Amino acid sequence: MQEFDRLIKIVEQLRDRKNGCPWDIKQTHQSLVPNFIEELYESVEAIEKKDFPHLSEELGDLMLHIIMQTQIAKEENHFQIEDVLKKINEKLIRRHPHIFGTDKITGASAVKKNWERIKLEEKKFRRESAIDGIPKKMPALIIAQRMQEKAAAVGFDWNEIEPALEKLKEEIAEFEEELASQKKEEMEQELGDIFFSIVNISRKLGFDSESALKKTINKFESRFKKVEKYFRENEKNMLEANLEQLDEIWEIVKKDESTK
C-alpha cells in the first residue's frame, strides 16, 4: 500500500540521526508508552461515540506508534516491520483452522474457546498457567473478564447462567456478614468477589463489562449534570437541598429521558 510505505519512510526520516527531528530521535520504546496508551483510549472513546471521522484520525495516531516502535526495534537490530506482519498473518491463519483448515466449528462462542485453546497450546512452553499472559496494567474489569475467558477455554466454567447468578447471591450474603462485623479487610475482599461475579455474569451473557460500566457512568454523568442545571435554572442552591429533594429531581430527569 502506497500510504503505508509512505508512513514508514516518514518515520525513518524523523528518526534519522543527522537530519531527523530531535524529539523523535530521542524517543525509546519505554518513553512512548504513555502516549501509546493515551492514543488507544482516544480510539476507544471515538468508537464508543461512533465518531468515525475522529476514529480515522485516532487509528492513524495508533498506526504511527506501531511504526515508531517497529523503527526503533529495527535500529536496535531486534526486528522490522516485515517480521511483525509475518507473525500476525501466520497467527491469524493458525488460529482460524475453521477458515483456513479443515476444522468444523460454528458459532462465535465456540470459535472464541477454540482460539484460547490454540493459544494455550502455542504458549505452553512459555507459560505455566492457562490464565497467564494478561497485562496487569489494563483496567481491572478487563483483566477479570480476560482471566475468566481463559479459564473457560479449559473447561472451568458453568454451562448455564443460573449457577453464576447463585454465586453472586452467595457473595452478597458473605459481604453482608462482614459488613455486620465491620471488618474492613474482609469487607473489601468480599466486595472484590462481588465485582468478579458480576463480570462473570456479564461475560456469560456476551457483554463486555468495561463497556457496560462506562455506559452507566456516562448515564450517571448526564443525569447528574441535568440535576445541577435544574437548580441553576431555578436559582436554587443545590448544596442546601437534602437527599430527598435531590432524589426527587433525579427521578424527574430520569422520567424525562424515558419519554424522549
C-alpha positions, 0 to 999 in steps of 0.5 A: 500500500502506497500510504503505508510505505509512505508512513514508514519512510516518514518515520525513518526520516524523523528518526534519522540521526543527522537530519531527523527531528530531535524529539523523535530521535530521542524517543525509546520504546519505554518513553512512548508508552504513555502516549501509546496508551493515551492514543488507544483510549482516544480510539476507544472513546471515538468508537464508543461515540461512533465518531468515525471521522475522529476514529480515522484520525485516532487509528492513524495516531495508533498506526504511527506508534506501531511504526515508531516502535517497529523503527526503533526495534529495527535500529536496535537490530531486534526486528522490522516491520516485515517480521511483525506482519509475518507473525500476525498473518501466520497467527491469524491463519493458525488460529482460524483452522475453521477458515483456513483448515479443515476444522468444523466449528460454528458459532462465535462462542465456540470459535472464541474457546477454540482460539484460547485453546490454540493459544494455550497450546502455542504458549505452553512452553512459555507459560505455566498457567492457562490464565497467564499472559494478561497485562496487569496494567489494563483496567481491572474489569478487563483483566477479570473478564480476560482471566475468566475467558481463559479459564473457560477455554479449559473447561472451568466454567458453568454451562448455564447462567443460573449457577453464576447468578447463585454465586453472586447471591452467595457473595452478597450474603458473605459481604453482608456478614462482614459488613455486620462485623465491620471488618474492613479487610474482609469487607473489601475482599468480599466486595472484590468477589462481588465485582468478579461475579458480576463480570462473570455474569456479564461475560456469560451473557456476551457483554463486555463489562468495561463497556457496560460500566462506562455506559452507566457512568456516562448515564450517571454523568448526564443525569447528574449534570441535568440535576445541577442545571435544574437548580441553576435554572431555578436559582436554587442552591443545590448544596442546601437541598437534602437527599430527598429533594435531590432524589426527587429531581433525579427521578424527574430527569430520569422520567424525562429521558424515558419519554424522549 
